[in-house]
Amino acid sequence: MSKILKVGVVGVGGIAKTHMPGWAASEHAEVVAGSDISAEALENWGAVYGVTKLASDPAELFRDPDIDIIDVCTPNRYHAPISIAALDAGKHVLCEKPLAPTPEEIEAMIAARDRTGKLLMTAQHFRFRGDSQALKAEAAAGALGEVYHARSWMLRRGWLPVRPGFIYKKHSGGGPTIDVGVHILDLTLWLMGNPQPVAVSGVAKAPLALREGAFSQWRLDPIPQDMDVEDFAAAFVRFENGATLVLETSWLLHHDTPGEDTQIWLYGTEGGCHWPSTKILETNYETRQFSNRFLQLTQDKMEPHALECVAFAKAITEGAPSPVPAEESLQVQQILDGIYRSEREGGEVRVGP
């Protein structure tokens, strides 16, 4: 029987709760400890999940020889220092998205992974959805041919998370670009086969969040006027292989959707596809006919946030590679960082190695 991996969670607030069902479902892991700067939140979390090893300082978890995995669920700005410290302490690390707010921090995390030989994974849960897995299999089998252009967006109408961890750069590193844009961008790149980005032309601004009376649909909360991140961003991305991508993301856009509109279109030499509908669009050049088909999906066994935890523990146990390699997260952050740099510089910027 394989060893049951012991998990310590750092940051037990909102997103950590979506991980707990996965750790509970895993045959390879169990949560034994937690850490948070809020004593009240930590005690409540421990009581709900039956975890008694609780610490205000995550270093206590790093020093614990019984803990094998650190699950990092803090605001973005703290991902890199916590993950690097955990890796250097000999722990495997599952870290919430984005892996870090800057490419340089991700490079430092990769260096820590390499010198310690531990597994590092970004919690990009969109990849673990059934519709995502089905489209990835079709793309890998050649249904799209060479993908030469993509369009993707994750747009909200009035859904801005009015919490310090999201709306201040000192905690988040950015607004919807880095909060929700990271989800749709990671999935788009993964479906494209992770081509290397080389240039970005983008904008990142706050045309709605700071106007008088601005509010969020989250409990109709007013938006603090000292918020210093964008509420909208868009970009045009060029890749080394000649492919291109148009990306859009927003928390507050006047967009015709009740909450959130999340879509991807991929266009290839052999066909196109749409996510999340899993529609495949093809052309028969002999009969001069167009055809569309939808992939047959099986019901997901559990929510994708949970599936990513199960996959991470399984990879460690089997000695397999990280289910979401940090190098792919580096590509994502090169683009997102490029959007912010392009906004500051007023033109296209080079990204990548």
URCOR-V403952 format. One record per residue. N is the residue number from 0. RES is the residue in one small letter. SS is DSSP state (alpha for helix, beta for strand, coil for the rest). OMEGA is omega in whole degrees, -180 to 180 (* if undefined). Layout:
# URCOR-V403952
N_RES_SS_OMEGA ; N_RES_SS_OMEGA
This chain:
# URCOR-V403952
0_m_coil_-178 ; 1_s_coil_179 ; 2_k_coil_173 ; 3_i_coil_-178 ; 4_l_beta_-179 ; 5_k_beta_-174 ; 6_v_beta_171 ; 7_g_beta_-177 ; 8_v_beta_177 ; 9_v_beta_-174 ; 10_g_coil_-171 ; 11_v_coil_180 ; 12_g_coil_-170 ; 13_g_alpha_-171 ; 14_i_alpha_180 ; 15_a_alpha_-179 ; 16_k_alpha_178 ; 17_t_alpha_178 ; 18_h_alpha_-172 ; 19_m_alpha_178 ; 20_p_alpha_178 ; 21_g_alpha_178 ; 22_w_alpha_179 ; 23_a_alpha_-178 ; 24_a_alpha_-176 ; 25_s_coil_175 ; 26_e_coil_-176 ; 27_h_coil_-173 ; 28_a_beta_173 ; 29_e_beta_179 ; 30_v_beta_-178 ; 31_v_beta_-175 ; 32_a_beta_177 ; 33_g_beta_179 ; 34_s_beta_178 ; 35_d_coil_179 ; 36_i_coil_177 ; 37_s_coil_-179 ; 38_a_alpha_-179 ; 39_e_alpha_179 ; 40_a_alpha_-179 ; 41_l_alpha_-180 ; 42_e_alpha_179 ; 43_n_alpha_179 ; 44_w_alpha_179 ; 45_g_alpha_180 ; 46_a_alpha_-179 ; 47_v_alpha_-173 ; 48_y_alpha_177 ; 49_g_coil_179 ; 50_v_coil_-175 ; 51_t_coil_179 ; 52_k_beta_-173 ; 53_l_beta_-177 ; 54_a_beta_175 ; 55_s_coil_-180 ; 56_d_coil_-179 ; 57_p_coil_179 ; 58_a_alpha_177 ; 59_e_alpha_177 ; 60_l_alpha_-180 ; 61_f_alpha_-178 ; 62_r_alpha_-176 ; 63_d_coil_-177 ; 64_p_coil_-178 ; 65_d_coil_-177 ; 66_i_coil_-178 ; 67_d_coil_-174 ; 68_i_beta_169 ; 69_i_beta_179 ; 70_d_beta_-174 ; 71_v_beta_-177 ; 72_c_coil_-179 ; 73_t_coil_170 ; 74_p_coil_-168 ; 75_n_alpha_-174 ; 76_r_alpha_-177 ; 77_y_alpha_-178 ; 78_h_alpha_-174 ; 79_a_alpha_-178 ; 80_p_alpha_179 ; 81_i_alpha_-178 ; 82_s_alpha_-180 ; 83_i_alpha_178 ; 84_a_alpha_180 ; 85_a_alpha_178 ; 86_l_alpha_-179 ; 87_d_alpha_176 ; 88_a_coil_177 ; 89_g_coil_-180 ; 90_k_coil_168 ; 91_h_beta_-175 ; 92_v_beta_165 ; 93_l_beta_-175 ; 94_c_beta_178 ; 95_e_beta_178 ; 96_k_coil_-19 ; 97_p_coil_-180 ; 98_l_coil_172 ; 99_a_coil_-177 ; 100_p_coil_-179 ; 101_t_coil_176 ; 102_p_alpha_-178 ; 103_e_alpha_178 ; 104_e_alpha_178 ; 105_i_alpha_176 ; 106_e_alpha_177 ; 107_a_alpha_178 ; 108_m_alpha_177 ; 109_i_alpha_178 ; 110_a_alpha_178 ; 111_a_alpha_176 ; 112_r_alpha_-176 ; 113_d_alpha_-178 ; 114_r_alpha_-179 ; 115_t_alpha_-179 ; 116_g_coil_180 ; 117_k_coil_-179 ; 118_l_coil_178 ; 119_l_beta_-178 ; 120_m_beta_173 ; 121_t_beta_-179 ; 122_a_beta_177 ; 123_q_coil_-168 ; 124_h_alpha_179 ; 125_f_alpha_-179 ; 126_r_alpha_-173 ; 127_f_alpha_174 ; 128_r_coil_180 ; 129_g_alpha_180 ; 130_d_alpha_178 ; 131_s_alpha_-180 ; 132_q_alpha_-179 ; 133_a_alpha_179 ; 134_l_alpha_178 ; 135_k_alpha_179 ; 136_a_alpha_178 ; 137_e_alpha_180 ; 138_a_alpha_180 ; 139_a_alpha_180 ; 140_a_coil_175 ; 141_g_coil_-176 ; 142_a_coil_-178 ; 143_l_coil_-173 ; 144_g_coil_178 ; 145_e_coil_179 ; 146_v_beta_-177 ; 147_y_beta_177 ; 148_h_beta_178 ; 149_a_beta_172 ; 150_r_beta_178 ; 151_s_beta_179 ; 152_w_beta_173 ; 153_m_beta_-169 ; 154_l_beta_177 ; 155_r_beta_173 ; 156_r_coil_176 ; 157_g_coil_-180 ; 158_w_coil_178 ; 159_l_coil_-179 ; 160_p_coil_-175 ; 161_v_coil_177 ; 162_r_coil_-176 ; 163_p_alpha_-178 ; 164_g_alpha_-178 ; 165_f_alpha_-168 ; 166_i_alpha_177 ; 167_y_coil_-177 ; 168_k_alpha_-177 ; 169_k_alpha_177 ; 170_h_alpha_-169 ; 171_s_alpha_-174 ; 172_g_coil_-180 ; 173_g_coil_-177 ; 174_g_coil_-177 ; 175_p_alpha_177 ; 176_t_alpha_-173 ; 177_i_alpha_180 ; 178_d_alpha_-178 ; 179_v_coil_177 ; 180_g_alpha_-180 ; 181_v_alpha_180 ; 182_h_alpha_-174 ; 183_i_alpha_178 ; 184_l_alpha_179 ; 185_d_alpha_-179 ; 186_l_alpha_179 ; 187_t_alpha_-180 ; 188_l_alpha_-180 ; 189_w_alpha_179 ; 190_l_alpha_178 ; 191_m_alpha_-177 ; 192_g_coil_178 ; 193_n_coil_173 ; 194_p_coil_-178 ; 195_q_coil_176 ; 196_p_beta_179 ; 197_v_beta_-178 ; 198_a_beta_180 ; 199_v_beta_169 ; 200_s_beta_-173 ; 201_g_beta_174 ; 202_v_beta_177 ; 203_a_beta_-174 ; 204_k_beta_-180 ; 205_a_coil_-177 ; 206_p_coil_-175 ; 207_l_coil_-170 ; 208_a_coil_-173 ; 209_l_coil_177 ; 210_r_coil_-177 ; 211_e_coil_179 ; 212_g_coil_-179 ; 213_a_coil_-178 ; 214_f_beta_177 ; 215_s_coil_177 ; 216_q_coil_172 ; 217_w_coil_178 ; 218_r_coil_-178 ; 219_l_coil_-179 ; 220_d_coil_171 ; 221_p_beta_-180 ; 222_i_coil_180 ; 223_p_coil_-176 ; 224_q_coil_174 ; 225_d_coil_172 ; 226_m_coil_-175 ; 227_d_coil_175 ; 228_v_coil_180 ; 229_e_coil_169 ; 230_d_coil_-180 ; 231_f_beta_174 ; 232_a_beta_176 ; 233_a_beta_-177 ; 234_a_beta_169 ; 235_f_beta_-173 ; 236_v_beta_174 ; 237_r_beta_-180 ; 238_f_beta_-177 ; 239_e_coil_-178 ; 240_n_coil_179 ; 241_g_coil_179 ; 242_a_coil_179 ; 243_t_beta_-179 ; 244_l_beta_170 ; 245_v_beta_-176 ; 246_l_beta_176 ; 247_e_beta_177 ; 248_t_beta_-179 ; 249_s_beta_171 ; 250_w_coil_-167 ; 251_l_coil_-174 ; 252_l_coil_172 ; 253_h_coil_-173 ; 254_h_coil_-174 ; 255_d_coil_176 ; 256_t_coil_-177 ; 257_p_coil_-179 ; 258_g_coil_-175 ; 259_e_beta_177 ; 260_d_beta_-176 ; 261_t_beta_-176 ; 262_q_beta_172 ; 263_i_beta_168 ; 264_w_beta_175 ; 265_l_beta_-179 ; 266_y_beta_-178 ; 267_g_beta_-178 ; 268_t_coil_-180 ; 269_e_coil_-179 ; 270_g_beta_176 ; 271_g_beta_177 ; 272_c_beta_179 ; 273_h_beta_173 ; 274_w_beta_17 ; 275_p_coil_-176 ; 276_s_coil_-175 ; 277_t_coil_175 ; 278_k_beta_174 ; 279_i_beta_-178 ; 280_l_beta_-174 ; 281_e_beta_-180 ; 282_t_beta_173 ; 283_n_beta_-175 ; 284_y_coil_178 ; 285_e_coil_-179 ; 286_t_coil_-178 ; 287_r_coil_-179 ; 288_q_beta_172 ; 289_f_beta_177 ; 290_s_beta_176 ; 291_n_beta_175 ; 292_r_beta_178 ; 293_f_beta_180 ; 294_l_coil_176 ; 295_q_coil_-176 ; 296_l_coil_172 ; 297_t_coil_-179 ; 298_q_coil_177 ; 299_d_coil_-178 ; 300_k_coil_178 ; 301_m_coil_-179 ; 302_e_coil_-173 ; 303_p_alpha_175 ; 304_h_alpha_178 ; 305_a_alpha_-179 ; 306_l_alpha_-179 ; 307_e_alpha_178 ; 308_c_alpha_177 ; 309_v_alpha_-178 ; 310_a_alpha_-179 ; 311_f_alpha_180 ; 312_a_alpha_180 ; 313_k_alpha_180 ; 314_a_alpha_178 ; 315_i_alpha_-177 ; 316_t_alpha_-177 ; 317_e_alpha_-178 ; 318_g_coil_-178 ; 319_a_coil_177 ; 320_p_coil_177 ; 321_s_coil_178 ; 322_p_coil_174 ; 323_v_coil_-176 ; 324_p_coil_-179 ; 325_a_alpha_179 ; 326_e_alpha_178 ; 327_e_alpha_175 ; 328_s_alpha_176 ; 329_l_alpha_177 ; 330_q_alpha_179 ; 331_v_alpha_-175 ; 332_q_alpha_174 ; 333_q_alpha_179 ; 334_i_alpha_-178 ; 335_l_alpha_176 ; 336_d_alpha_178 ; 337_g_alpha_177 ; 338_i_alpha_-180 ; 339_y_alpha_179 ; 340_r_alpha_179 ; 341_s_alpha_177 ; 342_e_alpha_-179 ; 343_r_alpha_-175 ; 344_e_alpha_177 ; 345_g_coil_179 ; 346_g_coil_-180 ; 347_e_coil_178 ; 348_v_beta_175 ; 349_r_beta_178 ; 350_v_coil_177 ; 351_g_coil_-176 ; 352_p_coil_*
